Structures are given as structure tokens and as C-alpha cells.
């Protein structure tokens, strides 16, 4: 993994782990009593609202990292009633949370100190992520285009976590597409400029939710990655094991699968072709990542999902046998000689040409760009991967 992405993930993990703290940082006596009630009245509603307002006010004033994590933890802890069927408590809590956090974000957006603005915005997003409630989704969506990549990452995290996916699955089962449409529309606007860590969250989200709108997001991500492979500008190739896995999961279900299968075939083809054609221009890390994607996809998709058990590609990768790798590529995915085994099994093609005929093989990857040699004699591809 590239150093910049590793440091990014480490920061994200450290941030989210701190939310597990259970030490008290705000007065929880009154809210604790309300949370235990079976039926609430207007005075209880005020206790809930006051608790949220007090916690957010204190959050904006404290500077100590441990103290802020405690406040976040208490807000998340008391967002959930003792009894899961206490919907009255849940409804009122998130109604107040939406209003109070909306106010807090407006106040934060007007701060002139960049460091303080960043810290407060991040805290609010981590709280939203802990809540995992779709009622606050539009607050996070409003931050998807923030100039700071860490803020964008947490905005995506807050609307793609497992709780959110579960809510969307329930809404889809009740024929209510609006929550999923709202979230997916926001995510789609971010795909082109999202870094690999953020894209990974989106890909996982498409696999976690049954909402049909998520299919559109997955196809858009696949198209973007295919385009980046085509022009040799793709970054962090390891991400595509997840993309291919999500496409494979979708194309192997009882549904119209041609859109997923076509993207799967083209993306997997480009991964293999990049690995073979890029041996002299890619870094060792890039080649290792591509090898991992190739072998992992052979095992998990071809073997486990499609029942096409084999290990030929893995053996060929281990032996640097590029001729065999491409031979298996053609056998599985298709070539000018005819369709591949996956095409025949899933009954798809690679689109139509201008004369209306069907493409029975994936597009051929162009040769890599010229290699630039620095003063130390090291070679690198002259695209974003060669920086």
C-alpha cells in the first residue's frame, strides 16, 4: 500500500476507535432516566434536546483530544434506547440531533481558524457515523465536496457504514427508494475525484446494501477505473480486487447481469494486460498489487462464485509465465478468436461496434507510456503512478 494511503487509513482508524470510550464527559443522569422510560412526554423531549445541545456546546469548547472522544462516545451511546422497540425515544433523539447538528455545522462553517474548523467538522462527522441514522444523511452529503480529503472521507463513511446500509435495505424492502437515492446521488458526484480509500468505502457500501440505486454507483466506479486503466493513470491497483468482487457478486445473482459482467470482464482484462505489458515500467509495488488482484479474483470469483475452479493463472504469475497468463486471459475473457468461458457461462458480450456487431472480447490495452529516467537512473511511468 502506498505510504500516503496507509497514513490516511491509520488516521481514520485512530479517529473512529476513540469513539468506543465510555467514560463520562457530560451530565448523563437526566438523559439516562429518560432513556429507561417506556412512554415519553414533552418534558422528556426537552431533556433529550438539552442533552444534545449541551454535549455539542461542550464539544466546541474543549481542546483535549481525550475529552472530545468522551463527548462523542456519550452522544452515540445515548442515541440508542435501552429497549430497541422504544421508537418514541429514537425518533425524538434524531429529530433533535438533526436540528442541533445542523446548527453546529452552520456555526462551524463560519469559523475563521482553519484548524478549529477542521477539528469541529471532523468531530461532527464522526458522531454522525456513530449514529448511523439516515435522518442525518443530508448533513454529511453537504460535506462530500469539502476541499479537505479527510473531511470527504468521513462524510462518505457517515453515509455508507453498516447501520446506514441496514436502514437502506429495510427501506428498499418497504418500497421506499428515497433514502438510497439521496445517498447514492451524493456519492456519485464524488466518484471522479475520490481517493482510493474513499472509493473503497463506496465499493463496500454497494456490496452491503440491497438498494438497487447502489448498482448504479458500482457501475460508475467500475467505468471510472476502466478508464483510468485505459490511459495508464490508475492509482492503487489493489482497490480493484474489491471492485471486481462486488461486480462478481452482482453478476452471479438472479438478475439482469450483463452490465456487471461486461464491466467485470473489461476491468479484469485490463488488470491482467497492465500486469503483463507493464513489467518494464511499473514499480514493484504496483506489480505486486496487480498480481494480488489477478490471483485473488481467480480464486474468489472464478472459483467460489462461478464454479470455474482453477489455479492456472496463479501458477503462471508465480512463475512469471506471461504467455500462459495471456493464454488464460483469452480462454476466460475472450479474444479475437471467439468468446471466453465467462461470456458463454453468463451470456454477455462486450458491447456493440458501429456496424452493430457484438464485441466478443475485451478492449486491448494500449502500450504503456514512455519511461522517464531520473538523474539517479531510476525508471518510472510518466503518469500519475510515476510521481
Secondary structure, 3 states (H helix, E strand, C coil): CCHHHHHHHHHHHHHHHHHHCCCCCCCCHHHHHHHCCCCCCHHHHHHHHHHHHHHHHHHHHCCCHHHHHHHHHHHHHCCCCCCCCCHHHHHHHHHHHHHHHHHHHHHHHCCCCHHHHHHHHHHHHHHHHHHCCHHHHHHHHCCCCCCCHHHHHHHHHHHHCHHHHHHHHHHHHCCCCHHHHHHHHHHHCCHHHCCHHHHHHHHHHHHHCCCCHHHHHHHHHHHHHHHHHHCCCCCCCCHHHHHHHHHHHHHCCCCCCHHHHHHHHHHHHHHHHHHHHCCCCCCHHHHHHHHHHHHHHHHHHHHHHCCCCCCHHHHHHHCCCHHHHHHHHHHHHCECCECCHHHHHHCCCCCECCCCCECCCCCCCCCCCCEEECCCCCEEECCHHHC
